[in-house]
Amino acid sequence: MAGWVDPDDPVLSSVTGLARELSDPVRLTALQLLATEGPHTMIQLADAIGVAAPRLGNHLSRLRAAGLVAVEHTGRHAVYRLGRADLGDVLTALSRYAANSDLEVPGRPPSAADIAHTCYDHAAGRLGISVFAMVIERAALQPPTGGGDELALGDDLSAFATLGVDAAAIDPGRRKLATACLDKTHRLPHLGGALGQAVLDAFLADALVRRRAGSRELLLTAAGRRRLPTLVPGFAL
């Protein structure tokens, strides 16, 4: 029988091997983007992460060797995706662990931008990721699997109705109805696409938040401070 710290133990070897791959910021971020936002080309990943393509290519080769990413060739493009569907759950758990850690400087409250800001036309920050977690938990939206960049509606749309949005009535036109967008600060997804815009528009229309002129910050109003923690369980000021 193998000992507790036997390096040939398959479970121990698998876990420590994964930990080694996740220990590098570039590899970790690449996997988080693929898990949340779906397949990317190497150029798309390099632009998103902000590293040179040759440097990223070395990391992707290592992730391929470890079975954590797979690549498909479409014409002249190599498209990368997660190599394992269950890897997304591991990455989410790690980000939630970090979010629950004591990361804030004592005596320094979170900034307004950290609480809520815009990412293109949808809400990000603590508010955005709390909205996303709520609609996933209440089965209003199907969670990201890493297999594509558009999310499908779930069977119960009441969570969107709670937020003031009739999800079934939205015509996205040429844009995607719903996407998961990786929040740069919290490393958890917030809601993008036409539904993400609709949720933010509803918050603005109900005067729960307001835009700060010349900034991406969203400022919570007095009504927002009262109502949003109730409308969006898990959102804390």
C-alpha positions in Angstrom: 0.0 0.0 0.0 1.3 3.4 -1.0 2.3 5.8 1.8 0.6 9.2 2.3 3.5 11.1 0.6 4.4 8.5 -2.0 5.1 10.5 -5.2 3.8 7.6 -7.3 0.4 7.7 -5.7 -1.9 8.7 -8.6 -4.2 11.0 -6.7 -1.4 12.8 -5.0 0.5 13.1 -8.3 -2.5 14.5 -10.1 -3.2 17.1 -7.4 0.4 18.3 -7.0 0.8 18.3 -10.8 -2.2 20.5 -11.2 -0.9 22.8 -8.4 2.4 23.2 -10.3 0.6 24.3 -13.5 -1.7 26.8 -11.6 1.2 28.3 -9.8 2.1 30.5 -12.7 0.0 33.7 -13.2 0.0 33.4 -17.0 -1.1 29.8 -17.1 -3.7 30.4 -14.3 -5.1 33.4 -16.1 -5.2 31.6 -19.5 -7.2 28.7 -17.9 -9.5 31.1 -16.1 -10.3 32.9 -19.4 -10.9 29.7 -21.2 -13.1 28.3 -18.5 -15.2 31.5 -18.2 -15.3 33.0 -21.7 -14.9 29.9 -23.8 -12.3 29.0 -26.6 -9.8 31.6 -27.7 -7.1 31.8 -30.3 -3.6 32.3 -28.9 -3.6 35.9 -30.2 -6.9 36.6 -28.4 -5.5 35.1 -25.2 -2.3 37.0 -25.5 -4.2 40.3 -26.0 -6.5 39.6 -23.1 -3.7 38.7 -20.7 -1.3 41.3 -21.9 1.7 39.1 -22.7 3.7 38.5 -25.9 2.4 35.6 -28.0 5.7 33.7 -28.0 5.7 33.7 -24.2 2.1 32.6 -24.0 2.8 29.9 -26.6 5.4 28.3 -24.3 2.8 28.2 -21.5 0.1 26.8 -23.7 2.4 24.0 -24.8 3.0 23.1 -21.2 -0.7 23.2 -20.5 -1.3 20.9 -23.5 1.3 18.5 -22.3 -0.5 18.4 -18.9 -3.9 17.7 -20.6 -5.3 21.0 -19.2 -6.0 22.6 -22.6 -6.7 21.2 -26.0 -6.3 22.8 -29.4 -8.3 22.6 -32.6 -7.2 24.0 -35.9 -9.8 26.0 -37.8 -8.4 27.2 -41.1 -5.3 29.1 -40.3 -6.2 29.6 -36.6 -5.4 27.4 -33.6 -8.2 27.6 -31.1 -7.6 26.7 -27.5 -10.2 25.3 -25.1 -10.2 23.6 -21.7 -8.9 20.1 -21.8 -11.2 19.0 -18.9 -14.7 20.2 -18.3 -14.4 19.8 -14.5 -11.4 22.1 -14.4 -13.8 25.1 -14.3 -15.1 24.1 -10.9 -11.6 23.9 -9.5 -10.8 27.4 -10.8 -14.0 28.9 -9.4 -13.4 27.3 -6.0 -9.9 28.8 -5.9 -11.3 32.3 -6.8 -14.0 32.0 -4.2 -11.4 30.9 -1.6 -9.4 34.1 -2.4 -12.5 36.2 -2.2 -13.2 34.8 1.3 -9.7 35.4 2.5 -8.7 38.5 4.5 -7.4 40.4 1.5 -8.5 43.9 2.5 -6.2 46.3 4.2 -7.4 47.0 7.8 -9.0 50.4 8.0 -9.3 50.8 4.3 -12.8 50.2 3.0 -13.2 48.8 -0.6 -13.3 51.5 -3.2 -16.4 52.5 -5.1 -15.0 50.9 -8.3 -14.4 47.6 -6.5 -18.0 47.5 -5.3 -19.4 48.4 -8.8 -18.2 49.6 -12.1 -19.0 49.2 -15.7 -17.3 46.7 -18.1 -18.4 47.9 -21.5 -22.2 48.2 -21.1 -22.7 45.8 -18.1 -22.0 45.8 -14.4 -18.7 44.5 -13.0 -17.1 44.4 -9.5 -18.7 42.9 -6.5 -22.2 43.8 -7.8 -21.6 42.2 -11.2 -20.3 38.9 -9.9 -23.0 38.7 -7.3 -25.7 39.2 -10.0 -24.1 36.4 -12.1 -23.9 34.0 -9.1 -27.5 34.6 -8.3 -28.9 34.0 -11.8 -26.8 30.8 -12.0 -27.8 29.6 -8.6 -31.5 30.2 -9.3 -31.3 28.4 -12.7 -32.1 31.5 -14.7 -28.9 31.0 -16.7 -26.9 27.9 -17.5 -23.3 28.1 -16.1 -20.3 28.4 -18.4 -18.6 25.1 -19.3 -15.7 26.4 -21.3 -17.2 25.0 -24.5 -18.5 28.3 -26.0 -18.7 32.0 -25.4 -22.5 32.3 -25.2 -24.7 31.1 -22.3 -28.2 29.7 -22.6 -31.2 30.7 -20.5 -32.2 28.3 -17.8 -35.7 26.9 -16.9 -36.6 29.5 -14.3 -36.3 33.1 -15.3 -37.7 34.5 -12.1 -34.3 35.7 -10.9 -34.2 38.1 -13.9 -37.7 39.3 -13.1 -36.6 40.1 -9.6 -33.9 42.3 -11.1 -36.5 44.1 -13.3 -35.7 42.3 -16.5 -38.0 40.2 -18.8 -35.3 37.9 -20.1 -37.6 36.0 -22.4 -38.6 39.3 -24.2 -35.1 40.5 -25.0 -34.2 40.4 -28.7 -30.4 40.5 -28.7 -30.2 41.3 -32.4 -26.7 40.5 -33.7 -25.1 40.4 -30.3 -25.0 37.5 -27.9 -27.9 37.2 -25.4 -25.7 36.3 -22.4 -22.0 35.9 -21.9 -19.7 35.3 -18.9 -17.0 37.9 -18.6 -14.1 37.2 -16.3 -13.8 40.0 -13.7 -10.2 41.2 -13.6 -10.1 41.9 -9.9 -12.1 39.1 -8.4 -11.3 36.4 -11.1 -15.0 35.4 -11.1 -17.5 35.9 -13.9 -20.0 38.8 -14.3 -22.8 38.9 -16.8 -22.3 40.3 -20.2 -24.2 40.4 -23.5 -27.6 41.8 -24.0 -28.8 40.5 -20.7 -26.0 42.1 -18.8 -26.8 45.4 -20.4 -30.5 45.0 -19.6 -29.7 44.3 -15.9 -27.6 47.4 -15.6 -30.2 49.5 -17.5 -32.8 48.3 -14.9 -30.6 49.3 -12.0 -30.1 52.7 -13.5 -33.8 53.1 -14.3 -34.7 52.2 -10.7 -32.1 54.7 -9.4 -30.2 51.9 -7.5 -26.9 53.0 -9.0 -25.8 56.1 -11.0 -22.8 56.6 -13.2 -19.9 58.8 -12.0 -19.2 61.3 -14.8 -15.9 60.7 -16.6 -15.4 57.4 -14.9 -16.4 53.7 -15.1 -17.5 53.8 -11.5 -21.1 53.0 -10.5 -22.2 54.7 -7.4 -24.8 53.1 -5.2 -27.6 55.4 -4.3 -29.3 55.4 -0.9 -32.1 53.2 -2.5 -29.4 50.9 -3.9 -27.7 50.4 -0.5 -31.1 49.4 0.9 -32.4 47.2 -1.8 -29.5 45.7 -3.7 -28.4 43.3 -0.9 -31.9 42.0 -0.8 -32.4 41.8 -4.6 -28.9 40.2 -5.0 -28.2 37.8 -2.2 -24.5 37.5 -1.6 -23.8 41.2 -2.5 -22.3 42.9 0.5 -21.2 46.4 0.9 
